[in-house]
Amino acid sequence: MTETRDSPLSGSWKPSRLQAMHYGPASVETHLLSYLPSKTSKALIITGSSLATKTSVISQIESLLGPQHHAGTFSNIKQHAPVAQLDEATEAVLKDASIDTLVSVGGGSPIDSAKAISYRYHEKKSSYLYHITIPTTLSAAECTAGAGYTDETGTKARVFHPELMPHVIIYDCTLAKNTPQKLWLSTGIRSLDHAVELMYHPDAPEIPTKQLCLSAIAQLFEFLPKSKEEPGNEGSITRLQLAAFSSLYCMGLGLRGGLGLSHSLGYALGSPYGIPHGVTSCLTLASVVRLKAERTADAQQLARILPYIGQARSGDDRQDAVSVGNAIDGLLEDLGLDTTLKEHNVGEDQVPKIAKLATNTEEGKLYDSVVSLVKSKL
């Protein structure tokens, strides 16, 4: 589909079923109850133990729902959404016929878990659950109709259906203040990963996808450093939440396959080695961009990013694409997010396995390039 890569006059975009998105201080308090599907709706909160036990975020939402609408809280969602917890939560929903709504609170794992629970519920009941999501990181899992989880073998598995897209997204900067800074900033790099890889995705249309991605990239480069300097600034938090939304909601439902090589490497590193996806993006994105610079069509799209991150284009797309990769490295250093695989207990003996998982092959030019890339991150 070269026409979608090279011309804003030819392409297509299919929106998801998202009904509403709200943002700003106290937006959960203002909007949550009004989006419950009925006056008698009962909601199960899906979250992780840290938010439930170390902050007041979950207790605030429980109080807002009150006895009339709060069916319970499942706070055992762990990193990368292990299937055992999904089974447990799905069983809890099936046992309570009053539950018609899931309220996911947190980052990618609780949000994807809620989508996977709805998928499993549909397998049993032939209907999907209503889903309101309250993100507290910048992973942007709320922006897709797919869900990732970790299967019994420790491998990342995925389910997709248009009905898995959350109905309502509520970004609340007041609640996001509770997110640990490293998690907040690293998931911001995850959003950057989304936006950058969509720029060279073969199915990504110019409007709205690439234009929103360019906007997201600019906002992430500007406001991630500001958020590090002043973590409680609600203006910066909200700008970053909107950048996360722009980085992935613009994908819509029309794209085939995965986002790109950086994401494939992220899945190969994430569940198997227990590395958070924000951190996997810190490990892979800049190097993948420099690798993509070797391909003319990808370099053309990546070069477009330079003016949005404060640099002038040289006229040499390959050189400019490499400059984008270098700028990402610079951003990681400024944020204190530069890291290595050895820091995450991944040794050189794992390189062939990682490359195979990321490329679905054990030989060829791409495999060899990925082997070199992974070795460079040791």
C-alpha positions, 0 to 999 in steps of 0.5 A: 500500500505505497499510496498510504506511505507517500501521499496524503491524498490516498489512504483510509482510516477506520475508527474504533468504537470509543465513545468518549475521552475525558481529561483534566483534573478531577475528571474521574470524579466528574465523569465516571458515574455518568458513563455507567451503562445503566442506573443499576450497573455494577462494576468490578475494578481491575488493577494491580496491588501497588495502586490498591495498597500503596495509594488512595487511588483505588479507594477513591474510585470505590467511594465514587462508585459506592455500594450501589455500583461497586461490585468488588475490586480485583487487585491481583493483576501482575506485570505482563498480565499472567493468564492465571490472574486472568482466569481468576478475575474472569471466574469472579465476573462469571460468578456475579451476574450483576457485573456488567462493567469493568473499570480498569485502573493503572497501566498496560497490564490492568487495561489489557487484562480487562480487555482479555477478561471481556474476551473470555467472558464473551466466550462463555456468555456471548456478550462483551462487558462494558469497559471504562478505563482510567490510565495512570501511565503513558503505555496507551494500552487504552487506545487499542482493541487488542490485549496482550497477556502472558500464557502458561509458557511465559510467552506473550499471547494476544487477542483482538476484537473491535469490541475489546476497545474500551468504551470510555477513557478518563485521563485524570492528572490528579490520580496520575501523580501517584505513578512512580517517576521511572514508570511514568517516564519509561511508559512515555518512551513506550508512547514514543515507540508507538508514534515512531513505528506508526510513521513507517507502518505500511498501512498507516494513513497520513490523516489522521495517523501520521499527523497525530503521531508527529504531534505526539512525538513533539509533545513527548520530547517537550514534556517528558523532560519537564515532567521529570523536572517537576513531577507534580505539574498537572499541566505536563501530566495532562499534555503527556496523557494526550500525547499518549492518546495521540500516539496510538488511538490514531492507529484505528482498526485498519492496520494489519500486523504488528506495529514494527520491529521495536514492538516485536523486540519488546514482546521478545524481551518483556514477558520472557525476561520480566522486563516492563514494556516501557523499559523494553522501548528504552532498550530497542527504539533508538537502535531500531530507528537507525536500522530502519534508516537503511531502508529508503521508504522508512528513512523518508518517513522517519526524516519527517520527525526531525523538525518536530523535535527541534532539528532541521532536515539536511535533505539526506533522509538516511542521515536525518533518520539516523539523527532521529535515532540519536535524538531518542538516545539523547532523550533517554540519557536526559531522562535517566532511562538509558539501560542495558540488557545485563542490568536486567539479567539478560546475557549473551547466551539469550541473544539467538532466542530473542532474535528468533522470537522477534523475527520468527526466523533463525537466519537471513538478513533481518535475523542477523541485523537483530542479533547485532542490535541485541548484542549492542544492548548488552 
